[in-house]
Amino acid sequence: MNTDETPKPANGTSIIGEVAEVIPRLPKYAKLTWLLLKDPRLSTKQRTALMAAAGYCISPIDAIPGFIPVIGQLDDLAVILYTIRWVLGSLPPEQAESYLAKAGINADVLDDDFNIVKRNGVRVLKKMIAVMGWTALTIWAAGRFAADEIARRLRKAA
């Protein structure tokens, strides 16, 4: 499998626009996961990893809950794509290629999709941190103003 990063998007490329490229392939990833899970040759470790990743994706309780727009879905997608890549990477190449062909996808597309999800997850997190940073600063400033105002009124009343 290709381990190189996909090229970075041009400035102004929207996160949702780039991730939207991956969405039509989700049924193929579901089929690939199902095919892998059905194979009795998979080790318990591989099967457990796939089941845990699938469970993570459908569970409402995870690191970044699905009700948080975009990032809640990106983390689920990153987990399943990473796990699929790990399982396929641990198989003989011919066997991995056979699964990918049956699912109608290839290793380069899987790698590109994972890199899109990973890159845009980082982009969203950076934006969230930036917003939360400004929010924290705004809250601190408002709190400071309120505390100063309360102290001024208390001094005046005394």
KOLGU-584717 format. One record per residue: x negated, y, z of N, C-alpha, C in turn; residue in one letter. Coordinates in pm, whole numbers. Each point is the difference from the previous one (the first is absolute). Example, Ala and Ser with C-alpha at 12.3 -4.5 7.8 and 13.67 -1.06 7.14 Angstrom:
<sites>
<<-1319; -569; 780>; <89; 119; 0>; <-90; 120; 0>; "A">
<<35; 105; -72>; <-82; 119; 6>; <77; 109; 73>; "S">
</sites>
This chain:
<sites>
<<-82; -119; 0>; <82; 119; 0>; <-86; 125; 0>; "M">
<<54; 102; -60>; <-69; 128; -8>; <-5; 64; 139>; "N">
<<-116; 42; 44>; <-12; 64; 132>; <-22; 149; -11>; "T">
<<-10; 51; -124>; <-21; 144; -19>; <127; 76; 31>; "D">
<<-18; 122; 46>; <113; 90; 22>; <55; 42; -136>; "E">
<<130; 20; -6>; <57; 58; -121>; <-36; 147; -2>; "T">
<<-4; 61; -116>; <-35; 142; -5>; <97; 82; 85>; "P">
<<-51; 104; 62>; <83; 89; 80>; <95; 75; -92>; "K">
<<123; 25; 49>; <95; 71; -85>; <-44; 146; -19>; "P">
<<44; 57; -110>; <-29; 142; -25>; <70; 83; 106>; "A">
<<-57; 116; 30>; <64; 90; 96>; <143; 24; -44>; "N">
<<89; 2; 98>; <140; 27; -30>; <82; -126; -23>; "G">
<<-63; -116; -9>; <76; -123; -16>; <74; -26; 129>; "T">
<<131; -18; -11>; <77; -21; 122>; <-21; -141; 53>; "S">
<<8; -10; 130>; <-14; -130; 65>; <111; -92; -46>; "I">
<<122; 50; 4>; <114; -83; -38>; <-11; -39; -146>; "I">
<<-43; 93; -86>; <-16; -31; -141>; <-99; -111; -26>; "G">
<<-110; 4; 72>; <-103; -103; -21>; <45; -135; 57>; "E">
<<61; 3; 118>; <45; -125; 62>; <116; -61; -79>; "V">
<<78; 86; -67>; <112; -49; -81>; <-45; -98; -108>; "A">
<<-126; 9; -40>; <-53; -93; -99>; <-3; -144; 53>; "E">
<<-12; -15; 131>; <-11; -132; 62>; <137; -65; 17>; "V">
<<102; 80; 21>; <133; -50; 36>; <56; -103; -98>; "I">
<<-12; 19; -130>; <55; -102; -91>; <-65; -138; 14>; "P">
<<-118; -5; 59>; <-69; -129; 16>; <32; -70; 132>; "R">
<<77; 64; 86>; <32; -61; 130>; <65; -139; -13>; "L">
<<94; -20; -94>; <54; -137; -14>; <-107; -103; -37>; "P">
<<-100; 43; -77>; <-109; -92; -36>; <-83; -36; 124>; "K">
<<-21; 98; 88>; <-74; -28; 123>; <80; -90; 93>; "Y">
<<130; 19; 2>; <87; -88; 81>; <-7; -143; -55>; "A">
<<5; -12; -133>; <-10; -133; -62>; <-136; -63; 28>; "K">
<<-105; 78; -11>; <-135; -49; 27>; <-12; -49; 145>; "L">
<<54; 78; 92>; <-3; -41; 142>; <74; -131; 18>; "T">
<<117; -11; -63>; <81; -122; 12>; <-75; -120; -59>; "W">
<<-60; 17; -116>; <-75; -109; -62>; <-115; -46; 90>; "L">
<<-70; 95; 57>; <-111; -34; 89>; <50; -74; 124>; "L">
<<110; 48; 58>; <53; -63; 121>; <45; -144; -25>; "L">
<<49; -28; -120>; <49; -134; -32>; <-111; -101; -25>; "K">
<<-121; 46; -22>; <-110; -90; -35>; <-52; -71; 125>; "D">
<<12; -133; 3>; <-47; -75; 118>; <-153; 1; 14>; "P">
<<-72; 42; -105>; <-146; 3; 7>; <-52; 119; 81>; "R">
<<85; 99; 26>; <-42; 115; 79>; <-25; -44; 144>; "L">
<<-102; 59; 59>; <-30; -32; 140>; <105; 64; 91>; "S">
<<3; -46; 121>; <92; 58; 99>; <-31; 147; 18>; "T">
<<-128; 35; 0>; <-41; 139; 17>; <53; 87; -114>; "K">
<<-13; -48; -124>; <47; 76; -116>; <153; 15; 4>; "Q">
<<68; -109; 29>; <147; 2; 6>; <49; 92; 112>; "R">
<<-66; -9; 115>; <38; 85; 114>; <-20; 148; -35>; "T">
<<-110; 32; -66>; <-28; 139; -38>; <109; 51; -94>; "A">
<<39; -80; -98>; <105; 41; -94>; <134; 18; 70>; "L">
<<34; -93; 89>; <128; 10; 72>; <-2; 121; 92>; "M">
<<-112; 25; 65>; <-11; 116; 89>; <13; 130; -80>; "A">
<<-63; 5; -116>; <8; 121; -84>; <143; 21; -49>; "A">
<<65; -107; -43>; <140; 11; -44>; <89; 43; 117>; "A">
<<-23; -58; 117>; <77; 39; 118>; <-23; 146; 36>; "G">
<<-123; 44; -11>; <-34; 140; 29>; <79; 93; -93>; "Y">
<<10; -40; -127>; <69; 84; -98>; <150; 11; 26>; "C">
<<61; -106; 51>; <145; 5; 21>; <37; 40; 142>; "I">
<<-96; 1; 89>; <28; 36; 140>; <12; 152; 15>; "S">
<<100; 44; 76>; <11; 144; 25>; <-103; 49; 102>; "P">
<<-63; -94; 68>; <-99; 35; 101>; <-139; -31; -55>; "I">
<<-73; 105; -34>; <-137; -17; -46>; <-79; 126; 28>; "D">
<<-123; 4; -45>; <-90; 112; 34>; <58; 134; -43>; "A">
<<54; 5; -120>; <64; 123; -48>; <140; -41; -47>; "I">
<<101; 26; 82>; <136; -47; -32>; <50; 48; -135>; "P">
<<81; -84; -65>; <51; 29; -133>; <88; 123; -8>; "G">
<<55; 45; 113>; <86; 119; -6>; <-81; 128; -19>; "F">
<<-132; -8; 11>; <-85; 116; -30>; <-25; -1; -150>; "I">
<<53; 99; -72>; <-7; -3; -146>; <-143; -13; -53>; "P">
<<-13; -73; -105>; <-121; -25; -79>; <-104; -81; 77>; "V">
<<-55; 55; 106>; <-107; -72; 72>; <52; -127; 64>; "I">
<<127; -1; 41>; <60; -120; 58>; <8; -114; -100>; "G">
<<17; 32; -127>; <3; -102; -104>; <-141; -33; -49>; "Q">
<<-86; 101; -4>; <-136; -24; -48>; <-77; -97; 89>; "L">
<<21; 10; 132>; <-75; -92; 86>; <47; -143; -20>; "D">
<<131; -20; -19>; <51; -135; -27>; <-58; -55; -129>; "D">
<<2; 83; -102>; <-53; -41; -130>; <-150; -29; 7>; "L">
<<-74; 82; 73>; <-144; -23; 15>; <-27; -134; 69>; "A">
<<78; -31; 102>; <-20; -126; 73>; <24; -120; -91>; "V">
<<110; 1; -75>; <28; -117; -84>; <-99; -11; -115>; "I">
<<-36; 112; -62>; <-96; -7; -111>; <-138; -42; 48>; "L">
<<-41; 51; 115>; <-130; -41; 56>; <0; -151; 28>; "Y">
<<109; -49; 58>; <7; -141; 36>; <1; -88; -124>; "T">
<<76; 39; -100>; <1; -76; -126>; <-141; -4; -59>; "I">
<<-67; 114; -3>; <-137; 5; -53>; <-93; -91; 80>; "R">
<<15; 1; 133>; <-85; -82; 85>; <23; -149; -28>; "W">
<<128; -39; -7>; <31; -141; -26>; <-52; -40; -138>; "V">
<<29; 79; -101>; <-47; -34; -135>; <-152; -4; -7>; "L">
<<-66; 91; 71>; <-145; 2; 2>; <-63; -120; 68>; "G">
<<78; -66; 85>; <-52; -119; 69>; <27; -129; -77>; "S">
<<69; 12; -113>; <30; -118; -82>; <-102; -13; -113>; "L">
<<-12; -118; -56>; <-83; -13; -121>; <56; 93; -109>; "P">
<<-87; 63; -78>; <46; 98; -100>; <108; -51; -94>; "P">
<<-12; -126; -43>; <100; -55; -94>; <137; -8; 67>; "E">
<<1; -38; 126>; <125; -12; 73>; <63; 139; 22>; "Q">
<<-82; 98; 36>; <49; 136; 19>; <57; 55; -130>; "A">
<<-71; -20; -111>; <48; 47; -130>; <131; -67; -39>; "E">
<<15; -126; 34>; <123; -73; -29>; <119; 63; 73>; "S">
<<-19; 32; 127>; <107; 64; 77>; <35; 136; -59>; "Y">
<<-102; 78; -31>; <24; 132; -56>; <75; -10; -133>; "L">
<<-38; -95; -85>; <68; -18; -129>; <146; -39; 21>; "A">
<<26; -91; 94>; <138; -41; 27>; <86; 116; 49>; "K">
<<-62; 92; 71>; <73; 116; 52>; <7; 113; -103>; "A">
<<-74; -14; -110>; <3; 101; -105>; <-82; 125; 31>; "G">
<<-112; -22; 67>; <-85; 112; 39>; <-146; -44; -15>; "I">
<<-93; 94; 0>; <-140; -41; -4>; <-77; 65; 115>; "N">
<<-120; -48; 22>; <-80; 43; 115>; <-33; 149; -5>; "A">
<<-26; 52; -119>; <-33; 142; -10>; <118; 88; 38>; "D">
<<120; -39; -41>; <119; 77; 36>; <23; -7; 151>; "V">
<<-17; -117; 57>; <13; -16; 146>; <-99; 91; 72>; "L">
<<-124; -2; -44>; <-102; 86; 62>; <34; 148; -17>; "D">
<<42; 37; -121>; <37; 141; -25>; <117; 42; 89>; "D">
<<100; -87; 12>; <116; 33; 83>; <-41; 15; 146>; "D">
<<-85; -90; 47>; <-47; 12; 139>; <-74; 132; 20>; "F">
<<-86; 35; -94>; <-75; 126; 11>; <90; 123; -7>; "N">
<<104; -6; -81>; <98; 110; -6>; <68; 16; 135>; "I">
<<44; -111; 57>; <69; 4; 129>; <-95; 49; 109>; "V">
<<-120; -53; 2>; <-97; 40; 102>; <-36; 148; -12>; "K">
<<-31; 43; -121>; <-38; 140; -22>; <113; 94; 39>; "R">
<<122; -32; -38>; <111; 88; 29>; <43; -8; 145>; "N">
<<-22; -113; 64>; <24; -8; 144>; <-92; 96; 74>; "G">
<<-124; 6; -43>; <-96; 93; 60>; <42; 144; -28>; "V">
<<45; 26; -122>; <47; 136; -34>; <116; 42; 89>; "R">
<<96; -91; 20>; <116; 33; 85>; <-44; 22; 144>; "V">
<<-87; -87; 50>; <-46; 16; 138>; <-72; 133; 19>; "L">
<<-83; 39; -96>; <-69; 129; 10>; <99; 114; 4>; "K">
<<104; -9; -83>; <102; 106; 0>; <76; 2; 132>; "K">
<<31; -119; 52>; <72; -6; 128>; <-85; 59; 112>; "M">
<<-127; -31; 1>; <-90; 53; 103>; <-10; 152; -13>; "I">
<<-9; 48; -124>; <-6; 145; -21>; <126; 67; 52>; "A">
<<116; -57; -32>; <127; 57; 46>; <10; -10; 152>; "V">
<<-36; -115; 53>; <9; -18; 145>; <-98; 93; 70>; "M">
<<-115; 23; -61>; <-96; 92; 59>; <57; 140; 9>; "G">
<<61; 48; -107>; <61; 132; 1>; <120; 2; 95>; "W">
<<74; -110; 4>; <114; -7; 92>; <-49; 9; 143>; "T">
<<-106; -75; 31>; <-55; 5; 136>; <-48; 139; 34>; "A">
<<-66; 66; -94>; <-48; 136; 23>; <117; 95; 22>; "L">
<<105; -14; -79>; <119; 84; 14>; <66; -22; 136>; "T">
<<13; -125; 39>; <60; -32; 130>; <-85; 57; 113>; "I">
<<-132; -15; -12>; <-89; 54; 103>; <16; 151; 10>; "W">
<<2; 68; -116>; <13; 146; 0>; <133; 43; 59>; "A">
<<108; -69; -35>; <132; 33; 55>; <1; -24; 150>; "A">
<<-59; -110; 43>; <-7; -29; 143>; <-82; 102; 75>; "G">
<<-109; 41; -61>; <-86; 102; 61>; <75; 133; 13>; "R">
<<71; 37; -107>; <79; 123; 3>; <107; -7; 109>; "F">
<<70; -115; 7>; <106; -17; 100>; <-59; 7; 140>; "A">
<<-114; -64; 22>; <-63; 3; 133>; <-42; 140; 37>; "A">
<<-57; 74; -95>; <-39; 139; 26>; <121; 86; 31>; "D">
<<107; -20; -73>; <122; 78; 21>; <61; -31; 137>; "E">
<<3; -128; 37>; <53; -38; 131>; <-86; 63; 110>; "I">
<<-132; -8; -14>; <-90; 59; 100>; <21; 152; 9>; "A">
<<15; 67; -115>; <23; 145; 2>; <129; 35; 71>; "R">
<<106; -77; -26>; <129; 29; 65>; <-5; -29; 151>; "R">
<<-72; -105; 34>; <-13; -32; 144>; <-77; 111; 73>; "L">
<<-108; 49; -62>; <-76; 110; 61>; <87; 126; 13>; "R">
<<78; 24; -101>; <88; 119; 0>; <108; -11; 108>; "K">
<<51; -123; 17>; <107; -21; 99>; <-56; 5; 142>; "A">
<<-127; -28; 18>; <-58; -5; 135>; <-30; 132; 54>; "A">
</sites>
